[in-house]
């Protein structure tokens, strides 16, 4: 595990948002490692996309309509 998380405040904020304060207290190295892995991109963007954008999720309202 490298030391890419220099500032612990974002880590604490993320843990508070997801109710993981206890896990951070009990397993600080494991939580830090998980956060580092989770913040890394999964892969490269498709060709032609700027690195400043990401593909928007597709919302299909018909999926929520019940069949008649």
C-alpha positions as CSV (number, residue, x, y, z in Angstrom):
1,X,0.0,0.0,0.0
2,X,1.6,3.3,-1.0
3,X,1.0,6.5,0.8
4,X,-1.2,8.3,-1.8
5,X,-3.6,9.5,0.8
6,X,-1.5,12.2,2.4
7,X,-4.5,14.0,4.0
8,X,-6.6,11.7,6.3
9,X,-9.6,14.1,6.3
10,X,-11.1,12.8,3.0
11,X,-10.7,9.3,4.2
12,X,-12.6,10.1,7.4
13,X,-15.3,11.9,5.5
14,X,-15.8,9.0,3.2
15,X,-16.0,6.6,6.1
16,X,-18.5,8.8,7.9
17,X,-20.7,9.0,4.7
18,X,-20.8,5.2,4.5
19,X,-21.0,4.5,8.2
20,X,-17.5,2.9,8.3
21,X,-16.0,4.8,11.3
22,X,-15.8,1.6,13.3
23,X,-14.1,-0.3,10.5
24,X,-11.6,2.6,10.1
25,X,-10.8,2.4,13.9
26,X,-10.4,-1.4,13.9
27,X,-8.7,-1.9,10.5
28,X,-7.1,1.4,9.4
29,X,-4.7,-0.2,6.9
30,X,-7.3,-2.3,5.3
31,X,-9.7,0.6,4.9
32,X,-7.0,2.9,3.5
33,X,-6.0,0.2,1.0
34,X,-9.6,-0.3,0.0
35,X,-10.1,3.4,-0.5
36,X,-6.9,3.6,-2.7
37,X,-8.1,0.7,-4.8
38,X,-11.6,2.2,-5.1
39,X,-10.3,5.6,-6.2
40,X,-8.2,4.2,-9.1
41,X,-9.9,4.2,-12.5
42,X,-11.1,0.8,-13.7
43,X,-9.6,1.3,-17.2
44,X,-9.0,3.7,-20.0
45,X,-11.7,5.8,-21.5
46,X,-12.9,4.9,-25.0
47,X,-11.0,6.8,-27.8
48,X,-12.2,10.3,-28.4
49,X,-13.2,11.1,-24.8
50,X,-11.5,13.8,-22.8
51,X,-10.0,12.6,-19.5
52,X,-12.1,15.3,-17.8
53,X,-15.4,13.7,-18.6
54,X,-16.9,10.3,-18.0
55,X,-19.8,8.6,-19.8
56,X,-23.1,9.5,-18.3
57,X,-25.3,6.7,-17.0
58,X,-28.4,6.0,-19.2
59,X,-31.7,6.7,-17.6
60,X,-34.6,4.8,-19.0
61,X,-37.9,5.9,-17.4
62,X,-39.8,3.1,-19.2
63,X,-38.0,0.6,-17.0
64,X,-39.9,2.0,-14.0
65,X,-43.4,1.7,-15.6
66,X,-45.4,-1.3,-14.8
67,X,-46.8,-3.4,-17.6
68,X,-50.5,-3.2,-18.1
